[in-house]
Amino acid sequence: MDFKAFITLYKPEDGGRKTYIADGYRPNIKFENDEYITSAYFNFESWIAPGETKQVGVNILSQRHFIKSLYKNRSFKIQEGKRIVGIGVVCEVVNKIFEKTV
């Protein structure tokens, strides 16, 4: 696991998914103030339905770009293709190669 985050899935009426997500979900993520989009792998114990907020573990699949760039409270968009289906915020950087030092 590279970092922990709280994610919120948008409801269908807000442009989000119509169905829940489960452990192993692999969306694209795009961090604030960064044009780079990468795939991620989400780890969590139970389903997350549209409209819910839960904590998940996240593994970044294209890691090189994110070395020394993550920090607590950094926000990101959760995307399926170009469609934004949710948002997230980093609550803990677990893999220290990604942690931004001040």
C-alpha positions in Angstrom: 0.0 0.0 0.0 1.4 3.4 -1.0 -1.1 5.6 0.9 -4.4 5.7 2.7 -7.2 7.9 1.6 -10.8 8.8 2.3 -12.8 8.6 -0.9 -16.3 9.7 -1.7 -18.1 8.2 -4.7 -20.5 10.6 -6.5 -24.1 9.6 -6.8 -25.5 8.8 -10.3 -27.4 12.1 -10.4 -24.0 13.9 -9.8 -22.4 12.1 -12.7 -21.1 9.1 -10.6 -21.5 5.4 -10.9 -24.8 3.6 -10.6 -23.2 0.6 -8.9 -20.9 0.0 -5.9 -17.2 -0.7 -6.1 -15.4 -3.6 -4.4 -11.8 -4.4 -3.3 -9.5 -4.4 -6.3 -11.2 -1.5 -8.1 -8.7 0.1 -10.5 -9.7 3.6 -11.5 -7.6 6.4 -12.8 -6.6 9.1 -10.3 -5.5 12.7 -10.9 -4.0 14.8 -8.1 -4.7 18.4 -7.6 -2.2 20.7 -9.3 -0.9 17.9 -11.5 -1.8 17.1 -15.1 -0.5 13.5 -14.8 -3.2 10.8 -14.6 -2.3 7.3 -13.4 -4.0 4.1 -12.6 -4.4 3.0 -9.0 -5.5 -0.1 -7.2 -7.9 0.3 -4.2 -7.8 -2.0 -1.2 -10.7 -2.1 1.3 -12.8 -4.5 3.2 -16.3 -3.9 2.2 -18.3 -2.4 -0.8 -18.6 1.3 -1.3 -21.8 2.5 -2.7 -22.4 5.8 -4.6 -22.7 8.6 -2.1 -20.6 6.9 0.5 -17.3 7.9 2.0 -14.8 5.3 3.3 -11.1 4.9 4.0 -9.2 2.8 1.4 -5.6 1.8 0.8 -4.2 2.9 -2.5 -1.4 1.5 -4.7 -0.2 3.7 -7.5 0.6 1.7 -10.6 2.8 4.3 -12.4 5.0 5.2 -9.5 8.0 7.2 -10.9 6.1 10.5 -11.3 4.8 10.6 -7.7 8.1 10.1 -5.8 8.3 12.7 -3.1 5.0 14.3 -4.1 2.3 13.0 -1.7 1.3 14.6 1.6 -1.6 14.5 4.1 -4.7 16.3 2.8 -3.6 16.3 -0.9 -6.8 15.8 -2.9 -7.4 13.8 -6.1 -10.2 13.0 -8.5 -11.3 9.4 -9.2 -11.9 8.8 -12.9 -13.2 6.2 -15.2 -11.8 7.4 -18.5 -12.6 11.1 -18.6 -15.6 10.8 -16.3 -15.0 11.9 -12.7 -16.9 9.4 -10.4 -15.5 10.6 -7.1 -13.0 12.4 -5.1 -10.4 11.5 -2.5 -8.0 13.0 0.0 -4.7 11.4 1.3 -4.9 10.8 5.0 -1.5 8.9 5.4 1.5 8.3 3.2 2.5 4.7 4.0 5.3 4.2 1.4 7.8 6.8 2.4 9.3 7.1 -1.2 6.2 9.1 -2.0 6.2 11.3 1.0 6.9 15.0 0.2 9.4 16.5 2.6 9.1 20.2 3.5 
